[in-house]
Structure formats: C-alpha cells, structure tokens
Amino acid sequence: MLSTLSRKILMCLTGLFLSFFLLIHFLGNLQLFLPQEQAHLQFNAYSHFLSGNIVIKIVSYVLYASIILHALDGLIITLKNKKSGGNYQSDRRGRASKWYSRNMGILGTLLLIFLVIHFQNFWYVYKFGNLPLDKNGNKDLYILVVNVFKEWWYVIIYILSMIALCYHLIQGIYSAIRTLGLFHPKYVKWFKVAGIAYSIIISVGFALMPIYVFFTYR
C-alpha cells in the first residue's frame, strides 16, 4: 500500500506529465487557426504522423496510465482527507486559501467527465470510426473536429471545462512544485507567476479553438 506522501508524489509526477502533454497537444492544435485549406491537409497529416509513430504510441500509453493514476490518487487522497477531517471547509486555513484550492477534487471530476466526452467524440471515432479520407489519403480528422465544434452545446461545455482546467492547473502546478521539493522561498513569486501564466495561456488558447471554428464555419 502506498503512503499518503507517496500518493501525493505520484499525483504530482503524473500531473506534471499531463501538463507537459497539454503543451504539446496545444501546439499541435494551433494548426486549426491556419487558412482553411492549409489547416485541413496539415492537421490531418499531423494526426496521421502521430497515429503511426511508435514513440508517440508509447507516450500515449503513458498518457492513458497517467490520467487513470492521477484521477485515482486524487480521489483516494480527497476521501482520506475528508475521513480524517482534514478538509479546508472545517479548517481556519479556508479563510486564507483560494476556493479552487479547496475544490480540486470537484474541478478534477469535471475535467475527467470532459475527457470522457472528448475522447468519445475524437479519439474513439478516429481510431474505430469510419472517417472519410482527405485528398492526401489521410483520415479526415479535421472535418470531424469542425463538425463537432459547430455544435453550440459542445462549445459551451468546452469553454466551461477550460475554465475548470485553468484553476486546476494554477493550483496543481504550484502544489506539485512544493511537494516535490523544487520550491525555494526566494523564487516563490516567480514560480506562481510562471504557473499562472502557463495555465491561462493553455486554457484560453484551447477555449479559443472551438470558438474560432464555430464562428468561422457558420
């Protein structure tokens, strides 16, 4: 059985890996902002490269494992804290702590639900669905993305999920740095600024993608 500290360290490591993956995913998806024809072919070629690369496949398995471990560890730690009475709501620290630091479990649950929807709409259809091919012979993931992002309800879910992601990242990155001992009082301000900047850029950038597609393809 893992100790609470071991679980926190594992959750930090998986969280930092997921944060790094978000950056890579974000940079790849920026192609959606290219001119339509260029975005269409380039995004599909990029997706085809990722699906056929053995290194990327190995990384994807690490990604899936990290999501599961991060979610399970978060759940176990949250339940243990509630059982021991160590929650912020019954602690004076709640007056000084941010609301999102006291509700990381709720934010994480919302993100997990979003991931299930997101995987079902894109990953599952791309892997097991009958997608048409573009003129270069690649699966037309771009058309799938456009069709999904044309649905107003999905755009709203996506935006709300990115707001949850932003707060989850702000608290998660800061906590991970402290837990792993990479934190130095002299540089605390810069750690916080860097974490907040990263969280906002990633979350806003992702949120703008469905908004851009929704209004571009009206």
ROVO-567701 format. One record per residue (C-alpha): x, y, z; residue number from 1. Coordinates in Angstrom, 1 decimal. Layout:
<recs>
+--------+--------+--------+------+
!     c1 !     c2 !     c3 ! resi !
+--------+--------+--------+------+
!      X !      Y !      Z !  NUM !
...
+--------+--------+--------+------+
</recs>
This chain:
<recs>
+--------+--------+--------+------+
!     c1 !     c2 !     c3 ! resi !
+--------+--------+--------+------+
!    0.0 !    0.0 !    0.0 !    1 !
!    1.3 !    3.5 !   -0.9 !    2 !
!    1.6 !    6.1 !    1.9 !    3 !
!   -0.2 !    9.4 !    1.6 !    4 !
!    3.1 !   11.1 !    0.8 !    5 !
!    3.9 !    8.5 !   -1.9 !    6 !
!    0.4 !    9.1 !   -3.4 !    7 !
!    0.9 !   12.8 !   -3.4 !    8 !
!    4.3 !   12.5 !   -5.1 !    9 !
!    2.8 !   10.1 !   -7.7 !   10 !
!   -0.1 !   12.5 !   -8.3 !   11 !
!    2.4 !   15.4 !   -8.7 !   12 !
!    4.5 !   13.5 !  -11.2 !   13 !
!    1.5 !   12.4 !  -13.3 !   14 !
!    0.1 !   15.9 !  -13.1 !   15 !
!    3.3 !   17.5 !  -14.4 !   16 !
!    3.5 !   14.9 !  -17.2 !   17 !
!   -0.1 !   15.7 !  -18.1 !   18 !
!    0.7 !   19.5 !  -18.0 !   19 !
!    3.6 !   18.9 !  -20.4 !   20 !
!    1.4 !   16.8 !  -22.7 !   21 !
!   -1.2 !   19.6 !  -22.7 !   22 !
!    1.5 !   22.0 !  -24.1 !   23 !
!    2.4 !   19.6 !  -26.9 !   24 !
!   -1.3 !   19.0 !  -27.7 !   25 !
!   -1.9 !   22.7 !  -27.7 !   26 !
!    1.0 !   23.5 !  -30.1 !   27 !
!   -0.2 !   20.8 !  -32.5 !   28 !
!   -3.8 !   22.0 !  -32.4 !   29 !
!   -2.7 !   25.6 !  -33.2 !   30 !
!   -2.9 !   24.4 !  -36.8 !   31 !
!   -6.6 !   24.8 !  -36.6 !   32 !
!   -6.0 !   28.6 !  -36.9 !   33 !
!   -4.3 !   28.3 !  -40.3 !   34 !
!   -6.1 !   29.2 !  -43.5 !   35 !
!   -8.9 !   26.6 !  -44.1 !   36 !
!   -7.3 !   24.5 !  -46.9 !   37 !
!   -3.9 !   24.5 !  -45.3 !   38 !
!   -5.3 !   23.7 !  -41.9 !   39 !
!   -7.4 !   20.8 !  -43.4 !   40 !
!   -4.5 !   19.0 !  -45.0 !   41 !
!   -1.8 !   19.9 !  -42.5 !   42 !
!   -3.9 !   18.9 !  -39.4 !   43 !
!   -4.7 !   15.6 !  -41.0 !   44 !
!   -1.1 !   14.9 !  -41.9 !   45 !
!   -0.1 !   15.7 !  -38.4 !   46 !
!   -2.7 !   13.4 !  -36.9 !   47 !
!   -1.6 !   10.6 !  -39.3 !   48 !
!    2.0 !   11.0 !  -38.3 !   49 !
!    1.1 !   10.8 !  -34.6 !   50 !
!   -1.0 !    7.7 !  -35.0 !   51 !
!    1.7 !    5.9 !  -37.0 !   52 !
!    4.7 !    6.8 !  -34.8 !   53 !
!    5.9 !    4.1 !  -32.4 !   54 !
!    7.4 !    6.6 !  -30.0 !   55 !
!    4.1 !    8.5 !  -29.9 !   56 !
!    2.2 !    5.3 !  -29.3 !   57 !
!    4.4 !    4.5 !  -26.3 !   58 !
!    3.9 !    8.1 !  -25.0 !   59 !
!    0.1 !    7.7 !  -25.5 !   60 !
!    0.1 !    4.6 !  -23.2 !   61 !
!    1.9 !    6.6 !  -20.6 !   62 !
!   -0.7 !    9.3 !  -21.0 !   63 !
!   -3.6 !    7.0 !  -20.5 !   64 !
!   -1.9 !    5.5 !  -17.4 !   65 !
!   -1.2 !    9.0 !  -16.1 !   66 !
!   -4.8 !   10.1 !  -16.4 !   67 !
!   -6.1 !    7.0 !  -14.6 !   68 !
!   -3.4 !    7.2 !  -11.8 !   69 !
!   -3.9 !   10.9 !  -11.4 !   70 !
!   -7.6 !   10.6 !  -11.1 !   71 !
!   -7.5 !    7.6 !   -8.7 !   72 !
!   -4.8 !    9.2 !   -6.5 !   73 !
!   -6.8 !   12.4 !   -6.3 !   74 !
!   -9.9 !   10.5 !   -5.3 !   75 !
!   -8.1 !    8.5 !   -2.6 !   76 !
!   -6.4 !   11.5 !   -1.2 !   77 !
!   -9.6 !   13.5 !   -1.1 !   78 !
!  -11.5 !   10.7 !    0.6 !   79 !
!   -8.8 !   10.3 !    3.2 !   80 !
!   -8.7 !   14.0 !    3.9 !   81 !
!  -12.4 !   14.1 !    4.4 !   82 !
!  -12.3 !   11.0 !    6.6 !   83 !
!   -9.6 !   12.5 !    8.8 !   84 !
!  -11.4 !   15.8 !    9.0 !   85 !
!   -8.5 !   17.5 !    7.2 !   86 !
!  -10.6 !   19.5 !    4.8 !   87 !
!  -10.4 !   23.2 !    4.4 !   88 !
!  -14.0 !   23.8 !    5.0 !   89 !
!  -13.7 !   22.9 !    8.7 !   90 !
!  -10.2 !   24.5 !    9.0 !   91 !
!   -9.3 !   28.1 !    9.6 !   92 !
!   -7.0 !   27.9 !    6.6 !   93 !
!  -10.1 !   28.0 !    4.5 !   94 !
!  -10.3 !   31.7 !    5.2 !   95 !
!   -6.9 !   32.3 !    3.6 !   96 !
!   -7.0 !   29.7 !    0.9 !   97 !
!   -8.4 !   30.1 !   -2.6 !   98 !
!  -11.8 !   28.5 !   -3.4 !   99 !
!  -10.2 !   26.4 !   -6.2 !  100 !
!   -7.5 !   25.0 !   -3.8 !  101 !
!  -10.3 !   23.7 !   -1.6 !  102 !
!  -12.2 !   22.2 !   -4.5 !  103 !
!   -9.5 !   20.5 !   -6.6 !  104 !
!  -11.5 !   17.3 !   -6.3 !  105 !
!  -14.6 !   18.9 !   -7.9 !  106 !
!  -12.5 !   20.5 !  -10.6 !  107 !
!  -10.7 !   17.3 !  -11.3 !  108 !
!  -14.0 !   15.4 !  -11.6 !  109 !
!  -15.4 !   17.9 !  -14.0 !  110 !
!  -12.3 !   17.6 !  -16.1 !  111 !
!  -12.5 !   13.8 !  -16.0 !  112 !
!  -16.1 !   13.9 !  -17.3 !  113 !
!  -14.9 !   16.3 !  -20.1 !  114 !
!  -12.1 !   13.9 !  -21.0 !  115 !
!  -14.6 !   11.0 !  -21.4 !  116 !
!  -16.7 !   13.2 !  -23.7 !  117 !
!  -13.7 !   14.5 !  -25.6 !  118 !
!  -12.2 !   11.0 !  -26.1 !  119 !
!  -15.5 !    9.7 !  -27.3 !  120 !
!  -16.0 !   12.5 !  -29.8 !  121 !
!  -12.5 !   12.5 !  -31.2 !  122 !
!  -10.1 !    9.7 !  -30.2 !  123 !
!  -12.7 !    6.9 !  -30.4 !  124 !
!  -14.1 !    8.0 !  -33.7 !  125 !
!  -10.6 !    8.5 !  -35.2 !  126 !
!   -9.4 !    5.0 !  -34.0 !  127 !
!  -12.6 !    3.0 !  -34.6 !  128 !
!  -15.0 !    5.1 !  -36.7 !  129 !
!  -15.4 !    5.2 !  -40.4 !  130 !
!  -13.9 !    8.6 !  -41.2 !  131 !
!  -13.6 !    9.7 !  -44.9 !  132 !
!  -10.1 !   10.3 !  -46.3 !  133 !
!   -8.8 !   13.7 !  -47.5 !  134 !
!   -7.2 !   14.1 !  -50.9 !  135 !
!   -3.8 !   13.0 !  -49.5 !  136 !
!   -5.3 !    9.7 !  -48.3 !  137 !
!   -5.2 !   10.6 !  -44.6 !  138 !
!   -8.2 !   10.1 !  -42.2 !  139 !
!  -10.1 !   13.4 !  -42.2 !  140 !
!  -10.0 !   14.3 !  -38.5 !  141 !
!  -10.1 !   17.9 !  -39.4 !  142 !
!  -13.7 !   17.6 !  -40.8 !  143 !
!  -14.7 !   15.7 !  -37.6 !  144 !
!  -13.3 !   18.5 !  -35.4 !  145 !
!  -15.1 !   21.1 !  -37.5 !  146 !
!  -18.4 !   19.2 !  -37.3 !  147 !
!  -18.2 !   18.8 !  -33.5 !  148 !
!  -17.1 !   22.4 !  -32.9 !  149 !
!  -20.1 !   23.6 !  -34.9 !  150 !
!  -22.4 !   22.4 !  -32.2 !  151 !
!  -23.0 !   25.3 !  -29.8 !  152 !
!  -23.6 !   23.0 !  -26.8 !  153 !
!  -20.2 !   21.4 !  -27.2 !  154 !
!  -18.5 !   24.8 !  -27.5 !  155 !
!  -20.1 !   25.8 !  -24.1 !  156 !
!  -19.0 !   22.5 !  -22.5 !  157 !
!  -15.5 !   23.0 !  -23.9 !  158 !
!  -15.2 !   26.6 !  -22.6 !  159 !
!  -16.5 !   25.8 !  -19.1 !  160 !
!  -14.1 !   22.8 !  -19.0 !  161 !
!  -11.2 !   25.1 !  -19.9 !  162 !
!  -12.1 !   27.4 !  -17.1 !  163 !
!  -12.0 !   24.4 !  -14.7 !  164 !
!   -8.7 !   23.4 !  -16.3 !  165 !
!   -7.2 !   26.8 !  -15.7 !  166 !
!   -7.9 !   26.8 !  -12.0 !  167 !
!   -6.9 !   23.2 !  -11.7 !  168 !
!   -3.6 !   23.9 !  -13.3 !  169 !
!   -2.9 !   27.0 !  -11.3 !  170 !
!   -3.3 !   25.1 !   -8.0 !  171 !
!   -1.9 !   21.8 !   -9.3 !  172 !
!    1.4 !   23.2 !  -10.7 !  173 !
!    2.0 !   25.2 !   -7.5 !  174 !
!    1.3 !   22.3 !   -5.2 !  175 !
!    3.4 !   19.9 !   -7.3 !  176 !
!    6.5 !   22.1 !   -7.1 !  177 !
!    6.1 !   22.4 !   -3.3 !  178 !
!    5.5 !   18.7 !   -2.8 !  179 !
!    8.5 !   17.6 !   -4.9 !  180 !
!   10.8 !   20.0 !   -3.1 !  181 !
!   11.6 !   22.1 !   -6.1 !  182 !
!   10.3 !   25.1 !   -4.3 !  183 !
!   12.5 !   27.9 !   -2.9 !  184 !
!   11.1 !   30.8 !   -0.9 !  185 !
!   13.3 !   33.2 !   -2.8 !  186 !
!   11.7 !   32.3 !   -6.0 !  187 !
!    8.1 !   31.7 !   -4.8 !  188 !
!    6.7 !   34.7 !   -6.6 !  189 !
!    8.2 !   33.7 !  -10.0 !  190 !
!    7.0 !   30.1 !   -9.6 !  191 !
!    3.5 !   31.4 !   -9.0 !  192 !
!    3.6 !   33.8 !  -11.9 !  193 !
!    5.0 !   31.2 !  -14.3 !  194 !
!    2.4 !   28.7 !  -13.3 !  195 !
!   -0.5 !   31.2 !  -13.6 !  196 !
!    0.8 !   32.4 !  -17.0 !  197 !
!    1.1 !   28.8 !  -18.3 !  198 !
!   -2.4 !   27.9 !  -17.0 !  199 !
!   -4.1 !   30.9 !  -18.6 !  200 !
!   -2.3 !   30.7 !  -21.9 !  201 !
!   -3.1 !   27.0 !  -22.3 !  202 !
!   -6.7 !   27.2 !  -21.2 !  203 !
!   -7.6 !   30.4 !  -23.1 !  204 !
!   -5.8 !   29.0 !  -26.2 !  205 !
!   -7.7 !   25.8 !  -26.1 !  206 !
!  -11.0 !   27.6 !  -25.5 !  207 !
!  -10.5 !   29.8 !  -28.5 !  208 !
!  -10.2 !   26.8 !  -30.8 !  209 !
!  -13.9 !   25.8 !  -30.8 !  210 !
!  -15.0 !   29.4 !  -30.7 !  211 !
!  -12.9 !   30.1 !  -33.8 !  212 !
!  -14.2 !   27.1 !  -35.7 !  213 !
!  -17.8 !   27.8 !  -34.6 !  214 !
!  -17.9 !   31.3 !  -35.9 !  215 !
!  -15.7 !   30.6 !  -39.0 !  216 !
!  -17.9 !   27.8 !  -40.3 !  217 !
!  -21.3 !   29.4 !  -39.7 !  218 !
+--------+--------+--------+------+
</recs>
